[in-house]
Amino acid sequence: MSNRDRHFERSSATASPALLPPRTTQTSISKQTDVAPAEAVALKEAVSKRARELGFDAFGVSRPDAIALAGARLETYVAAGHHGDMAWMETTLERRRDPKALMPNARSVIAVAMSYAPDTNPMEALSQTSRGLISVYAKGRDYHDVLKGRLKQLAGYLASRSGEDVKVFVDTAPLMEKPLAAAGGIGWQGKHTNLVSREHGSWLFLGAILTAAELPPDTAGRDNCGRCQRCLDVCPTAAFPAPYQLDARRCLAYLSIESKAHIPVEFRKPMGNRVYGCDDCLAVCPWNKFASAAREAKFAARVETDNPPIAELIAIDDRAFRERFAGTPVKRTGRDRIVRNALIAAGNSQDRTMIPLVEERLKDESELVRAMAVWALSQLADPDHFADLRKAYLPREADPDVRNEWEAQSA
């Protein structure tokens, strides 16, 4: 899964709740925690070497029972409602508690990570108010496609060498990849709940292999956040009620990607020009200074996805949307939500030249789009013009939420 935001990829996104990692020593390729048969050590070394050849930047092994406390913490997270309307977290809660629920004969869990670190600070784009900011992880090829193919090759190699069963996971099953990666020594879960690595900072995609092969486990990652809380302080919506805890309902990544509802008023101004995700808590992590730019070319931004002009996103139709974002994570969110977000960005831009484009969206088929067009015009148009638009459109508006938006902005 995407360690970063996708705080919330049908995985995550994920966001991993308040999972305090073990306080032990962390390294990229961790030291083994017990004496293992020479054959098992040799097998692990061979698989680790093959993982590097396939482009993975980190590799670690843990036991299936290494995250025994994570299930209880997830239950507390869901009980508090911090998962928002991501119902899949609640419905898969019991299966998430134990990797063996997905593979009863599993003896080892292999966690792998691939860096998607950018070569520039993504927060610099927040000042480019005419462009829609897209989270770093979503600008290139969908990580599911990239990682899963490599993981299948790695799992096939392991199966051929060991003769044991294997199962591959990349954010597509109820498996808690971040706690497992921390248990395998790849890093630790930081105060922003994402995995942090000494070598790669906060920019990691994660995958896992469950296997019946007995492999020597690594030492779990040690929390190296110390007193630092930059990730907590930078959050524009105060989405962290405490260190290691994330309330998705206040997170711009969740609101802009996962939420199918209207964006609450209190979060519209803080969204700024973000149209897909938010990288702030990841970008300020001081461990990023040790990260080199991602070596996987498929994760590089494409021209059409590298923070495109807001005006283009407002005007985009479904066909053009699918073509523009084909093969990227953005496509899964859908045209309507992206246009919804772009309209908020337009309202925040104070660029009155966008008014004609925004007015066109008052006739959009999507109520999500029409409602945010009303809000954007309330920010951009002068009062008399807005009053004229209200007089023309409110009487024929059937959706109660859009009608409420007209009334609220006219009060």
C-alpha positions, 0 to 999 in steps of 0.5 A: 500500500501507499505509505503516504497517502495513500493514507487511505488507499483501499488498504490504508490507507490507509491510515493506520491508526495509533499503532505504537511501534516496538522500541527496538533497533531499526535498520534497513536490512535488519539483524536477525533476532534468533538463531536459525538453521543455515538453510533458512538463513541462506533462503532469506538472503537469496530472497532479499537479494532477488528483491533488490534486483526487482527494484525493492528498496527495503526488505524485512521478515516478521512472524505472523503474530508480531503485530498482536497489539495492532488489532486492539488499537485498530478496534479502538480507532474504529470505535472512536469513528476516526475511520470516517465512512471507510466502512471497509475498515469496520467490516474487515476488522476481525480479519485484519487482526491476524495475518493467518486469517488470510493464510492459516499456514503462514509461518513468515511475513515478508515486507517489502518497500519501494521508494517514491521520493520526489526530487523536489519539496511538494509543498512548494506547489501550495503557492501555485494557486492556479494549479491543482496539487496532486499528491506525489504518490498519484502522479505516476503509474498506479503503484498497485500495478508496479508493485504487484507484478514485482511481488509476484515474481519475488513470491514465485522465486521464493516458492520455487526455492522453498517449495512452500505456499505463498500469497501476495498482497499490495493494498488489496486485502485486509492486511496491516502492511504498515505494522508488519513492515515495522515488525520486519525492521523496514522502519517505524510508524511515525507520529503521522501514522505512516512508516518512516525509514532512516534511508527513505524517509516517509516516501514508501510504497509497501507490499507483503508476502505471506508464506509457509516457509520458515524464515528467520525474523528481523528485529522490529523497527525502533521509533526514532521520532523523538521529540519531533512533531513537525508532522503534527504541527504542519497539518492544516486541519488539526487531523492528529488528536494526539501523536500516532493517532489520525482522525480521517474525518479531518484529514485532507487526504481522506476528504479529497480522495475517499469522501463521497460527500460534500466537503464540510465548510470548515475544511474548504479554505484549508484545502487551498489548491489541493485537488487530490491528497495532501503530502504536508505531514510526510514532506516535513519529516526530517528523515526525508533528508536522507532519501534519494529521489525514487529510482523507479521511473514509472512513479515519475510525474507525467505532464498531464498529472503534474499539478495540472491547471485548475481551469482544465480540471473544472472543465473536464468531462468524464471521458477526458478525465479517464484519458488524462488519469489512465493508469494512475490512482487518481482515476479511481476517485472519479471525475466528480470528486476531482472536479468538486475539489478543483472548484474549491481550489478555484474559490480559494485562488481568488482568480476571477477569470475562472468565474465563467468556467465555474458558472458552467458547473452550475449545470453539471449532472453531479450534485457534488459539483453543483454544490461546490460551484455555488461555494466557489462563486460565493468566493469569486463573484461580486455580491450582485452577480452572485445574487443574480445567479442564485435567482436564476438557478435556485428555483430549478435546483432539486437537490436539497444539499445544493439548495442549502449551499445556495441559501448558506452562501446567501445568508 
